[in-house]
Amino acid sequence: MPKLTTIELSQRAIQHAISVTNAPCEFVLGTDINPYMGGECAIFVFKVNGKGMISIRLEHTPSAYTSDKVTMEAQHLTSIAGAGISRLPKLLGYSSAPSSTFIALKWAEGTTLQWTDSSPPYPARENILQEVAQTILDLLQIRVDGIFSKVKNWK
């Protein structure tokens, strides 16, 4: 499939945001014209009337495997939530329909982490490392319990 344009993606994203929240939504953080882009996905952020903020993630170059990837990720996020790992995004909805794949997550407020010799200062640096380590341990426990062991070639 060809790569989707930002306009096509943003039109899909707003439709998905409204369908997941059943409320009016508006783009925020300039993501309507400049979504957060990664290797495979575009992330759009919305303010939901009376319900906080959410993100909609869409693949900008859908493939034959997109539906399977979205389904698997939704299952993982559901398992993570079931295990009580609160440091990771909360799944709000998804679709693995080939013509309409997306993942909707609760938006986590924050700032970009900057890590240098002097930033963040020592007490904050230690807290960040402890949170990262605890999240990794939580995820490893889920894997040991078999939730992620069902994924082929998981290492």
N, C-alpha and C positions, 0 to 999 in steps of 0.2 A: 504494500500500500504506500502511496506517496505521503510525504510529510505534510501534516495539516498546518495551515497558516495560523497565526496568532488570533486573527479575527474568527476563524472557524472554531478554534479551541475555546475562545472566550464566550462565544455564543453557546456552545455546548455546556461550558462550565456553569453559566448562570442558570440554564435550564435544570441542570442537575442539582444545583444549590437550592433552588426553589422546590424541587420535587422532594429532596431529603428533609428540608426543614418545614415545609408547608407554610412558609412565611415569606414576606418580601425580603429580598437580599440586594445588597449593593456592593460592588467591587470596592476594595480598600487597598491601600499601600501601592496604588498604581498598577496593580496586577492585571487590570483589564487590557492594558496595552503593553505592559512589560512584566509578564508572569515570571516567577522564579523558575529558571530552566536548569535541567540536569541532562545527563546523557540520554535518558529515555522519556522523561516526563516534564510537563509544565504544571506548575502549581499556581492556582488562583485563590485569592483570599477574599472572603466576603464578611461583611457585617450583616448579621441577621437581626431583623427587627425584634428586639426584646429577648434575644437568645444568645448574645455574645458573637463570637467569630468562628468561622469554619474555613477549612481549605478543601478545595476540590483538585484532585490530581488526575491528570489525563496524559496518556502516552501521545507524544506528538508524531510518532511514526508507528501506528498500530501494525501488528503483525498477526499471523495465524496463532501465535502463542499468547497474545495479550489477554484473552479471556481466561486462560488457565493461570497465568501469572496473577491476575487480579483476584481470582477465586482463592488461590493459595495464600496470597498475602492477607486477604480478609479472614481466612481461617486462622492464620498465625496471630493476627491482631485480636481476634476473638479469644483465642487461647491465652494470650498474654493478659487480656483484661480479666479472664476467668481466674488466672493465677494471682490476681491482685497487684500486678506490677503497675503502679500508678505513674511512673516517670515517663512512660511512653504514650504516644498519641492515642486518643480514644476513637475507635471506629464508629462513625455515625451512620454510614450506609455505603453501599457499593452496587455496581452492576457489572456482571460479566457477560452480558449480551454482546455478541460480536460487533454490533453496530453502535453500541453505547456503553463502552467500558469506562468506569471511573471508580475512584475511591474518595469518600468524604470523611474527613477527620476533624476533630475539635482542634481549633487553632491554639497553639501554645505561645503566649506572649513571651518576649525575650529580646535579647540583643545578640549580635554576632559575637562569639567568643573570640577574644584577642589574647593570644598567649605569647608573651615575650619574657625576657629575663626579669622584668620588673612588673609585668601585668599578667594576670591579676595579682594583687598583693597577697602575701602569704596566707592569712586566714581563709580568704576566699578560694585561693588555689587549692588548699587542702580539702575544703568542702566539695569543690567541683570534682576532684579526683576520687573522693569517697563516694559521691553519687554515681559517677561513671563505673567505679569498681562494683558497687552494689547492684547496679543494673545488669552488668555483665554476669555477676553471680546468679542473679534471678533468672536471666535467660538461660544460663547453663543448667540450672535446676530444671527448667521446663524441658530442655533438650534431654536431660537424663531421664526424666519421667516419661519420655516417649512422644511428646507432642510433636517435636520437630524431627524425630527419627523416621517418620513416615515419608519425609521428602527424600527422593532419590539423590544419592551422592552428596548429602549434607555432610559437611566436614567441620 
